[in-house]
Amino acid sequence: MREFTFYEFFAGGGMARAGLGPAWRCRFANDFDAMKVETYEKNWGVGDIRCADVATLTPDDLPGDAVDLAWASFPCQDLSLAGGNGGLGRDRDNAPTRSGAFWPFWRLMPGLGRAGGAQRAIVLENVHGSLTSRQGREIAALCEALTDGGYRFGAVAINASHFLPQSRPRVFFVGVAAGEAIPEARIGEAPSAPWHPAALARAHEGISRRAKRQWIWWRLPAPGARPTAFADVLEKRPTGVAWRSAAETNRLLDLMSD
């Protein structure tokens, strides 16, 4: 069986790595949060991840050989419905937003190509609110970046509720480098439910004509019936856990905003 390779940026504890599975080998991972890096290393071992701000990385920091996939689950705070709507730019104090960390990551990609590490595919993952952030301007900017990078691309909105008893909608932009073959079965002629909701279709309407020429309506299989409900995964009489005292519980509640 062929082994596929990938880079994982904004890696956290390595959820993308867990999802890709054993057929994929990580060549480099990155996160700037020391606690997340520690978690990643406990999950996957030491050696693959570097603790550093992505803005400080250069192509020399990464292996020079080509990889099949670069994955970036870049920060969502400024694109989420609960965020400050700073988008991919700067906040009210003219400081770079956390979601703006996308751009240092993206500037790194062409450098890797020149160094011999061209990515066959790129996945950008973020929250569902990114589709409407700043009236669609942020999605348009992502589409321009992918177009300028020579990718054919499209997006799918996937909610974890199709598979697990948890609602966690996310948007995945999937780009494939020019010259790479794409199976015809994966290309649709129009938006299709449930992967292309109305918000995604509206976001597509707002991108440039040149970006639309590169756009793909990815065709995915319909999700099967979910086998579990939330009640199925709750233990009625939990064992092996230490329950918090009432005082500890109240202390945690006091940390939350109204």
C-alpha positions as a printed Julia matrix, in Angstrom:
258×3 Matrix{Float64}:
   0.0    0.0     0.0
   1.33   3.42   -0.95
   2.28   5.75    1.88
   1.05   9.35    1.67
   2.8   12.26    3.36
   1.52  15.5     4.85
   2.31  18.71    6.71
   0.0   19.74    9.56
  -0.13  23.42   10.52
  -2.0   24.83   13.56
  -1.9   21.19   14.58
  -3.28  21.3    18.13
  -3.38  17.76   19.5
  -3.21  16.25   16.0
  -6.85  15.81   15.06
  -6.11  15.96   11.34
  -3.46  13.29   11.81
  -5.94  11.11   13.66
  -8.47  11.5    10.87
  -6.02  10.78    8.05
  -5.07   7.47    9.62
  -2.1    5.1     9.34
  -1.75   5.35    5.54
  -0.48   8.92    6.0
   2.92   9.87    7.42
   3.51  13.27    9.0
   6.64  15.01    7.7
   6.23  18.18    9.79
   3.71  19.64   12.23
   3.52  23.08   13.83
   1.72  24.91   16.6
   2.71  27.94   18.68
   1.0   26.84   21.91
   3.32  24.84   24.18
   0.46  22.99   25.85
  -0.93  21.87   22.51
   2.51  20.77   21.37
   2.9   18.75   24.56
  -0.47  17.11   23.88
   0.54  16.38   20.28
   3.73  14.71   21.46
   1.84  12.62   24.02
  -0.52  11.51   21.26
   2.0   10.9    18.47
   5.5   10.93   19.91
   8.33  13.44   19.88
  10.05  14.67   16.74
   7.36  15.62   14.22
   6.06  18.89   15.7
   7.82  22.22   16.2
   6.61  24.76   18.75
   6.88  28.11   16.95
   4.82  30.94   15.53
   4.12  30.04   11.91
   5.24  33.56   10.96
   8.79  32.67   12.05
   9.07  29.54    9.9
  10.96  29.39    6.61
  11.15  26.61    3.99
  14.48  25.6     5.52
  12.64  24.55    8.7
  10.7   21.87    6.83
  11.84  18.69    5.03
  12.68  19.46    1.43
  10.98  16.49   -0.2
   7.52  16.81   -1.74
   4.4   15.99    0.26
   0.94  14.97   -0.86
  -1.0   17.29    1.46
  -0.63  20.47    3.49
  -3.36  20.79    6.12
  -4.11  24.04    7.96
  -6.81  24.37   10.61
  -5.98  28.02   11.1
  -7.37  30.03   14.06
 -11.11  30.65   13.97
 -11.61  33.32   16.65
 -11.93  36.25   14.26
 -14.13  34.36   11.78
 -16.57  32.77   14.21
 -20.02  34.13   14.95
 -18.9   34.74   18.54
 -15.68  36.49   17.54
 -14.85  40.15   17.1
 -15.29  40.04   13.31
 -11.66  41.03   12.79
 -11.38  38.59    9.92
  -8.05  37.77    8.33
  -6.67  41.27    8.76
  -6.18  43.49   11.78
  -8.27  44.31   14.81
  -9.5   47.68   16.06
  -6.06  48.38   17.57
  -4.37  47.61   14.24
  -2.83  44.44   15.65
  -2.87  41.27   13.51
  -5.89  39.11   14.27
  -5.39  35.5    15.33
  -7.19  34.31   12.2
  -4.76  36.46   10.24
  -2.14  33.79   10.98
  -3.44  32.24    7.76
  -1.31  34.63    5.71
   2.1   33.69    7.17
   1.14  30.06    6.59
   0.13  30.8     3.02
   3.28  32.78    2.28
   5.23  29.72    3.35
   3.57  27.5     0.74
   5.17  28.95   -2.44
   8.53  28.88   -0.68
   8.13  25.18   -0.1
   7.32  24.72   -3.76
  10.51  26.5    -4.79
  12.43  24.35   -2.32
  11.11  21.16   -3.92
   8.24  20.56   -1.51
   5.29  21.38   -3.75
   1.98  20.27   -2.25
  -0.27  18.12   -4.4
  -3.26  19.15   -2.29
  -4.14  21.68    0.4
  -6.96  21.59    2.95
  -8.02  24.71    4.87
 -10.42  24.07    7.75
 -12.37  26.61    9.75
 -15.7   27.35   11.4
 -19.02  27.67    9.57
 -19.12  31.38   10.43
 -16.19  31.95    8.08
 -18.66  31.73    5.18
 -20.31  34.99    6.22
 -17.44  36.76    8.0
 -17.22  40.41    6.89
 -19.99  39.9     4.32
 -18.09  37.14    2.55
 -14.9   39.12    1.99
 -12.74  36.64    3.9
 -13.91  33.65    1.87
 -13.3   35.67   -1.3
  -9.75  36.36   -0.09
  -9.12  32.64    0.53
 -10.41  31.83   -2.94
  -8.09  34.44   -4.5
  -5.14  32.94   -2.62
  -5.94  29.42   -3.84
  -6.43  30.72   -7.39
  -3.11  32.58   -7.32
  -1.46  29.39   -6.01
  -2.57  27.45   -9.07
  -5.13  25.26   -7.32
  -8.47  23.97   -8.45
 -10.59  24.08   -5.34
 -13.98  23.99   -3.7
 -15.48  23.83   -0.24
 -17.72  21.49    1.71
 -19.54  22.16    4.97
 -19.56  19.09    7.21
 -21.33  18.79   10.54
 -20.09  16.16   12.96
 -23.76  15.44   13.73
 -23.88  13.3    10.56
 -21.57  10.84   12.31
 -21.6   11.57   16.07
 -24.12  12.87   18.61
 -22.56  16.34   18.55
 -23.29  19.37   16.39
 -19.96  20.79   15.23
 -20.21  22.33   11.75
 -16.96  23.05    9.93
 -15.98  24.24    6.46
 -13.22  22.49    4.51
 -11.6   24.12    1.47
  -9.94  21.4    -0.6
  -7.5   22.49   -3.3
  -5.75  20.25   -5.83
  -2.64  21.45   -7.68
  -2.78  22.07  -11.4
  -1.9   18.94  -13.33
  -3.14  16.54  -10.68
  -5.86  14.19  -11.87
  -9.23  14.46  -10.12
 -11.67  11.54  -10.44
 -14.76  12.63  -12.37
 -16.94  10.94   -9.75
 -15.77  13.54   -7.22
 -16.81  16.56   -9.34
 -20.42  17.74   -9.28
 -22.15  20.15  -11.63
 -23.9   22.15   -8.9
 -24.23  22.44   -5.12
 -25.6   19.31   -3.45
 -27.08  18.67   -0.02
 -25.98  18.35    2.69
 -22.43  19.38    1.84
 -23.19  22.71    0.15
 -25.67  24.66    2.32
 -27.22  27.97    1.29
 -24.52  29.97    3.11
 -21.82  28.26    1.04
 -23.71  28.82   -2.21
 -24.06  32.53   -1.34
 -20.36  32.74   -0.51
 -19.56  31.23   -3.91
 -21.67  33.91   -5.61
 -19.46  36.59   -4.06
 -16.06  35.37   -5.28
 -14.36  36.71   -8.4
 -14.93  35.35  -11.89
 -11.37  34.06  -12.11
 -11.81  32.2    -8.83
 -15.1   30.72  -10.05
 -13.26  29.28  -13.05
 -11.13  27.26  -10.61
 -14.05  26.26   -8.39
 -15.15  22.62   -7.98
 -18.42  21.51   -6.42
 -16.98  18.5    -4.64
 -19.29  15.49   -4.81
 -19.29  13.37   -1.65
 -21.31  10.28   -0.78
 -24.47  10.89    1.22
 -23.94  10.24    4.94
 -25.5    7.11    6.35
 -27.9    7.02    9.26
 -26.14   7.92   12.49
 -25.99   4.84   14.74
 -25.97   6.62   18.12
 -27.79   9.33   20.04
 -26.33  11.42   22.86
 -28.07   9.27   25.47
 -26.29   6.19   24.08
 -22.86   7.47   25.07
 -23.73   8.6    28.59
 -22.92   6.29   31.47
 -25.82   6.04   33.89
 -23.53   4.93   36.72
 -20.02   6.17   35.84
 -17.07   4.37   37.42
 -13.41   5.27   37.62
 -14.0    9.04   37.65
 -13.51  11.58   40.4
 -16.54  13.83   40.75
 -15.9   17.49   41.52
 -17.2   18.89   44.78
 -19.99  21.47   44.76
 -17.41  24.16   45.61
 -15.19  23.16   42.67
 -18.16  23.11   40.34
 -19.25  26.58   41.45
 -15.71  27.9    40.99
 -15.71  26.73   37.39
 -19.13  28.22   36.76
 -17.9   31.54   38.16
 -15.19  31.6    35.46
 -17.83  31.7    32.73
 -19.39  34.86   31.37
 -23.14  35.41   31.7
